[in-house]
Amino acid sequence: MRTVSAALSCVLLGVCLCGCDDRSDARDVPARPRTVTKGPAGNATVRGVVTFNGTAPEPEEVVGSRCHASGAPVRVAQVEADGAGGLKDVMVYVKDPAVVPDTPAGGPVVLDQANCAYVPRVVGVRVGQVLRVTSSDPTVHNVHMLPARNPAVNFGMTGAGHGRDLSFAVPEAFRVKCDVHPWMNATVHVFDHPYYGVTDAAGRFELTGLPPGEHTVVFSHPFLGERERKATVAEGGEAELSVVFEKE
């Protein structure tokens, strides 16, 4: 049986000493990289609302002391929907756009650890863009990322104010977990284009700067899976999409 000190050593050293390089939680990815054509940015928009219809799993209630001595209770919900059914934390993105604008990726995207939860739970970055992992907690965390096409990431943080910058070279989606606090999960999506966004607390999303034409739009939720819809937009035009996730 491993001792507590041995387990913490694995966390604090930030290396895979305890067989923690399993990538079985990585999402399906293409067999090979696709060819990306650079071109001018478009001016079309796709927007809409994603809703949930069904019975959501009961949230897990974790006592705050499992996070740290003064921690508040942690509510872990697989599905978060408002009173109208608006579904939060759905990554919405264009699948394999034919033309990608030659625009900069932008500044760092922050993935924080606050009261033993990843904030936000779903995050998107572009290839080469900085993902800044931070901690707001006065406790030990282990940031364990499970990509299939990018190098594995596994490192420890020992207190509030700590941070580490990462970047990824290949598009894919993968899970992030904490081996110290097993209820902590997030999903990182890496894209080679800027046509993506995450639904807000009301389930709303908006994708801007799209080129005209038909696009396949993917809606990906960490627990409920994926849906695809087609949207056709004219130059400077707009399209509305409404998607329903259902689970009995």
GIVEN-V715896 format. One record per backbone hydrogen bond with DSSP energy under -1.0 kcal/mol. NH is the residue of the N-H (numbers start at 1). CO is the residue of the C=O. E is the energy in kcal/mol with one decimal. If there is no record, write none. Layout:
nh,co,e
NH,CO,E
NH,CO,E
This chain:
nh,co,e
7,3,-1.9
8,4,-2.5
9,5,-1.9
10,6,-1.8
11,7,-1.6
12,8,-3.1
13,9,-2.2
17,15,-1.8
26,23,-1.9
27,173,-1.7
39,100,-1.5
42,209,-1.7
44,210,-2.3
45,237,-2.2
46,207,-2.5
47,239,-2.5
48,205,-1.8
49,241,-1.1
50,203,-2.8
51,243,-2.7
52,85,-2.4
53,245,-3.0
55,247,-1.5
60,76,-3.0
62,74,-3.1
66,63,-1.8
67,64,-1.8
68,64,-1.9
71,68,-2.2
74,62,-3.1
76,60,-3.2
82,86,-1.8
85,82,-2.0
87,50,-2.9
88,80,-2.7
89,199,-1.4
91,220,-2.7
92,197,-3.5
93,218,-2.2
94,195,-2.1
95,216,-3.3
100,37,-3.1
102,39,-1.0
103,101,-1.9
109,130,-2.6
111,132,-2.6
112,119,-3.0
114,117,-2.5
119,112,-2.5
123,187,-2.4
125,189,-2.5
127,191,-2.5
128,168,-2.3
129,126,-2.2
131,166,-3.0
132,109,-3.0
133,164,-2.8
134,111,-2.1
135,162,-1.7
136,113,-2.9
139,137,-1.4
141,157,-3.0
143,155,-2.9
144,177,-2.5
145,153,-2.6
146,175,-2.2
153,145,-1.1
155,143,-2.0
157,141,-2.7
161,135,-2.9
162,159,-1.3
164,133,-2.2
166,131,-2.1
174,188,-2.4
176,186,-2.9
177,144,-2.4
178,184,-1.0
184,181,-2.1
186,176,-2.2
187,121,-2.4
188,174,-2.7
189,123,-2.5
190,172,-3.4
191,125,-2.5
196,194,-1.7
197,92,-2.0
199,90,-2.2
200,204,-1.7
203,200,-2.1
205,48,-2.0
207,46,-3.4
210,44,-2.3
213,233,-3.0
215,231,-3.1
217,229,-3.4
218,93,-3.3
219,227,-3.0
220,91,-2.8
221,225,-3.1
225,221,-1.6
227,219,-2.0
229,217,-2.3
231,215,-2.5
233,213,-2.3
237,234,-2.7
239,45,-1.8
241,47,-2.1
243,49,-1.7
245,51,-2.9
247,53,-1.4
